[in-house]
Amino acid sequence: MRILCDQNVPTKYIEAFDNADNITVTTVDSVLQHDAADKDIVAYAERHDWVIFTNDDDFFVVGGDHGLLLYDQLDDPVPGDVVTAIQRIAEAYHTRSEITESVPGNWI
């Protein structure tokens, strides 16, 4: 899975994704401007086949055909648990546009 981390995703998740099998990761800061608008992030993700990883629920209303993985920052999920959940999601869905899940959710 190709994961595009939103601007405020902590480094611990980016590093965990970078070290995980079958996950390619980049950040908004690496491919767009740090202050890129949500609509620009969505457009980039759609054009380049990335799934957005974020704690910003505004991405639910932006629309479009982007994959989205939303986590709750207040829950502070363990990076390894998030990686495992994402790997399970990647196995369950065939296209990024089908992916709208809450990570970690009750099933981790």
TORTOR-66676 format. One record per residue: x, y, z of N, C-alpha, C in turn; residue number from 1. Coordinates in steps of 0.02 Angstrom, whole numbers, padded with zeros to 5 digits. Layout:
residues N
[atom [X, Y, Z], [X, Y, Z], [X, Y, Z], NUM]
...
end
This chain:
residues 108
[atom [00042, -00059, 00000], [00000, 00000, 00000], [00044, 00062, 00000], 1]
[atom [00021, 00113, -00035], [00057, 00177, -00039], [00022, 00227, 00006], 2]
[atom [00057, 00249, 00059], [00026, 00292, 00109], [00056, 00362, 00105], 3]
[atom [00012, 00411, 00100], [00030, 00482, 00102], [00010, 00509, 00170], 4]
[atom [00059, 00526, 00211], [00045, 00550, 00279], [00032, 00625, 00277], 5]
[atom [-00024, 00644, 00308], [-00043, 00714, 00314], [00009, 00752, 00355], 6]
[atom [00005, 00818, 00355], [00056, 00860, 00386], [00067, 00846, 00460], 7]
[atom [00017, 00828, 00497], [00023, 00822, 00570], [00031, 00751, 00595], 8]
[atom [00046, 00704, 00550], [00058, 00635, 00571], [00125, 00632, 00607], 9]
[atom [00126, 00605, 00669], [00189, 00600, 00705], [00241, 00556, 00670], 10]
[atom [00303, 00573, 00680], [00359, 00537, 00649], [00358, 00463, 00666], 11]
[atom [00334, 00444, 00725], [00336, 00374, 00744], [00295, 00330, 00696], 12]
[atom [00241, 00358, 00667], [00202, 00319, 00618], [00238, 00317, 00550], 13]
[atom [00266, 00372, 00530], [00303, 00375, 00466], [00360, 00325, 00467], 14]
[atom [00398, 00323, 00522], [00454, 00277, 00529], [00429, 00204, 00529], 15]
[atom [00374, 00191, 00564], [00347, 00123, 00566], [00325, 00100, 00497], 16]
[atom [00293, 00145, 00459], [00273, 00128, 00390], [00334, 00115, 00347], 17]
[atom [00385, 00157, 00355], [00446, 00151, 00315], [00481, 00085, 00327], 18]
[atom [00475, 00058, 00387], [00508, -00005, 00404], [00464, -00067, 00392], 19]
[atom [00402, -00056, 00371], [00355, -00112, 00363], [00358, -00142, 00293], 20]
[atom [00342, -00206, 00290], [00338, -00240, 00226], [00275, -00218, 00189], 21]
[atom [00280, -00211, 00124], [00223, -00196, 00080], [00191, -00128, 00092], 22]
[atom [00227, -00082, 00123], [00203, -00014, 00132], [00256, 00034, 00105], 23]
[atom [00234, 00078, 00062], [00276, 00133, 00038], [00246, 00196, 00069], 24]
[atom [00288, 00238, 00096], [00263, 00297, 00131], [00297, 00360, 00105], 25]
[atom [00259, 00414, 00103], [00286, 00481, 00092], [00244, 00529, 00134], 26]
[atom [00265, 00591, 00136], [00229, 00641, 00175], [00208, 00699, 00130], 27]
[atom [00157, 00734, 00152], [00135, 00794, 00117], [00193, 00843, 00111], 28]
[atom [00232, 00849, 00164], [00289, 00895, 00162], [00340, 00877, 00108], 29]
[atom [00344, 00813, 00091], [00392, 00790, 00040], [00369, 00801, -00031], 30]
[atom [00303, 00803, -00041], [00277, 00805, -00110], [00238, 00868, -00126], 31]
[atom [00217, 00904, -00074], [00179, 00967, -00082], [00207, 01017, -00032], 32]
[atom [00177, 01075, -00029], [00196, 01124, 00022], [00167, 01103, 00089], 33]
[atom [00202, 01122, 00144], [00179, 01103, 00211], [00108, 01127, 00224], 34]
[atom [00091, 01185, 00199], [00024, 01213, 00212], [-00026, 01197, 00156], 35]
[atom [-00014, 01143, 00120], [-00059, 01123, 00065], [-00130, 01113, 00092], 36]
[atom [-00178, 01136, 00054], [-00249, 01129, 00072], [-00270, 01056, 00064], 37]
[atom [-00320, 01036, 00103], [-00345, 00967, 00099], [-00363, 00948, 00027], 38]
[atom [-00395, 00993, -00009], [-00416, 00977, -00078], [-00356, 00964, -00123], 39]
[atom [-00300, 00998, -00110], [-00239, 00986, -00149], [-00207, 00919, -00131], 40]
[atom [-00211, 00902, -00067], [-00185, 00837, -00045], [-00225, 00780, -00076], 41]
[atom [-00292, 00788, -00076], [-00336, 00738, -00106], [-00320, 00731, -00180], 42]
[atom [-00314, 00787, -00215], [-00300, 00785, -00287], [-00234, 00749, -00300], 43]
[atom [-00183, 00764, -00260], [-00118, 00731, -00269], [-00125, 00655, -00256], 44]
[atom [-00159, 00637, -00202], [-00168, 00566, -00186], [-00203, 00529, -00242], 45]
[atom [-00254, 00560, -00271], [-00291, 00529, -00325], [-00248, 00520, -00388], 46]
[atom [-00211, 00573, -00405], [-00170, 00571, -00466], [-00113, 00520, -00461], 47]
[atom [-00087, 00511, -00401], [-00027, 00470, -00392], [-00039, 00405, -00354], 48]
[atom [-00103, 00389, -00344], [-00122, 00324, -00314], [-00096, 00315, -00243], 49]
[atom [-00106, 00365, -00201], [-00088, 00361, -00130], [-00151, 00356, -00088], 50]
[atom [-00146, 00323, -00030], [-00199, 00322, 00020], [-00177, 00372, 00074], 51]
[atom [-00222, 00416, 00093], [-00205, 00468, 00142], [-00212, 00440, 00213], 52]
[atom [-00161, 00450, 00254], [-00162, 00432, 00325], [-00163, 00496, 00364], 53]
[atom [-00214, 00505, 00405], [-00224, 00569, 00439], [-00265, 00561, 00503], 54]
[atom [-00263, 00612, 00545], [-00309, 00615, 00601], [-00359, 00672, 00590], 55]
[atom [-00362, 00698, 00531], [-00404, 00755, 00512], [-00468, 00729, 00478], 56]
[atom [-00524, 00732, 00514], [-00586, 00705, 00485], [-00616, 00749, 00431], 57]
[atom [-00585, 00806, 00415], [-00609, 00847, 00359], [-00603, 00810, 00293], 58]
[atom [-00559, 00762, 00289], [-00550, 00725, 00226], [-00612, 00684, 00208], 59]
[atom [-00655, 00670, 00257], [-00717, 00635, 00242], [-00764, 00677, 00199], 60]
[atom [-00761, 00743, 00205], [-00807, 00787, 00169], [-00777, 00818, 00106], 61]
[atom [-00713, 00807, 00096], [-00680, 00836, 00037], [-00707, 00803, -00027], 62]
[atom [-00726, 00740, -00022], [-00751, 00704, -00081], [-00694, 00677, -00121], 63]
[atom [-00710, 00649, -00178], [-00659, 00623, -00222], [-00653, 00548, -00217], 64]
[atom [-00603, 00522, -00250], [-00593, 00450, -00257], [-00527, 00429, -00225], 65]
[atom [-00513, 00457, -00166], [-00451, 00441, -00132], [-00464, 00391, -00076], 66]
[atom [-00415, 00349, -00063], [-00419, 00305, -00005], [-00403, 00346, 00057], 67]
[atom [-00432, 00326, 00113], [-00422, 00364, 00175], [-00417, 00318, 00234], 68]
[atom [-00365, 00328, 00274], [-00356, 00293, 00338], [-00355, 00347, 00392], 69]
[atom [-00404, 00346, 00435], [-00411, 00397, 00487], [-00396, 00365, 00555], 70]
[atom [-00351, 00396, 00593], [-00337, 00372, 00660], [-00355, 00426, 00710], 71]
[atom [-00368, 00406, 00772], [-00385, 00452, 00825], [-00323, 00469, 00865], 72]
[atom [-00300, 00530, 00858], [-00238, 00552, 00891], [-00243, 00546, 00967], 73]
[atom [-00302, 00557, 00995], [-00310, 00553, 01067], [-00300, 00482, 01093], 74]
[atom [-00316, 00432, 01052], [-00304, 00363, 01071], [-00230, 00345, 01070], 75]
[atom [-00190, 00382, 01032], [-00118, 00371, 01026], [-00103, 00298, 01012], 76]
[atom [-00129, 00271, 00956], [-00118, 00200, 00942], [-00044, 00183, 00933], 77]
[atom [-00026, 00124, 00953], [00042, 00100, 00947], [00059, 00092, 00873], 78]
[atom [00116, 00120, 00850], [00133, 00116, 00779], [00131, 00045, 00750], 79]
[atom [00157, -00003, 00787], [00156, -00072, 00762], [00085, -00098, 00751], 80]
[atom [00039, -00079, 00796], [-00031, -00099, 00788], [-00062, -00066, 00726], 81]
[atom [-00044, -00004, 00714], [-00069, 00031, 00655], [-00043, -00002, 00591], 82]
[atom [00021, -00020, 00591], [00051, -00054, 00533], [00014, -00120, 00520], 83]
[atom [00003, -00159, 00573], [-00033, -00222, 00565], [-00103, -00211, 00537], 84]
[atom [-00138, -00161, 00563], [-00205, -00146, 00539], [-00204, -00127, 00465], 85]
[atom [-00156, -00086, 00446], [-00151, -00065, 00376], [-00134, -00124, 00331], 86]
[atom [-00091, -00168, 00353], [-00076, -00227, 00313], [-00138, -00271, 00305], 87]
[atom [-00179, -00276, 00357], [-00242, -00314, 00352], [-00291, -00280, 00304], 88]
[atom [-00294, -00214, 00308], [-00338, -00176, 00263], [-00315, -00186, 00190], 89]
[atom [-00250, -00184, 00179], [-00224, -00193, 00111], [-00242, -00261, 00083], 90]
[atom [-00244, -00311, 00126], [-00263, -00378, 00104], [-00338, -00383, 00089], 91]
[atom [-00378, -00342, 00123], [-00451, -00347, 00117], [-00480, -00307, 00059], 92]
[atom [-00446, -00254, 00037], [-00472, -00211, -00015], [-00430, -00216, -00078], 93]
[atom [-00464, -00213, -00134], [-00429, -00220, -00198], [-00408, -00153, -00229], 94]
[atom [-00444, -00099, -00213], [-00426, -00033, -00240], [-00427, 00018, -00184], 95]
[atom [-00387, 00069, -00191], [-00382, 00120, -00139], [-00446, 00158, -00128], 96]
[atom [-00488, 00164, -00180], [-00549, 00202, -00173], [-00600, 00168, -00128], 97]
[atom [-00591, 00103, -00114], [-00635, 00067, -00069], [-00617, 00078, 00004], 98]
[atom [-00558, 00105, 00016], [-00531, 00107, 00084], [-00554, 00170, 00121], 99]
[atom [-00597, 00160, 00170], [-00614, 00212, 00218], [-00623, 00176, 00284], 100]
[atom [-00572, 00175, 00325], [-00572, 00138, 00387], [-00548, 00183, 00443], 101]
[atom [-00569, 00166, 00503], [-00544, 00200, 00563], [-00490, 00155, 00593], 102]
[atom [-00431, 00182, 00602], [-00376, 00143, 00630], [-00359, 00173, 00697], 103]
[atom [-00356, 00136, 00752], [-00356, 00065, 00752], [-00425, 00032, 00754], 104]
[atom [-00478, 00066, 00774], [-00543, 00033, 00776], [-00546, -00019, 00832], 105]
[atom [-00601, -00053, 00837], [-00610, -00103, 00890], [-00582, -00171, 00872], 106]
[atom [-00557, -00180, 00811], [-00536, -00246, 00790], [-00461, -00258, 00794], 107]
[atom [-00424, -00211, 00822], [-00352, -00224, 00832], [-00342, -00254, 00900], 108]
end
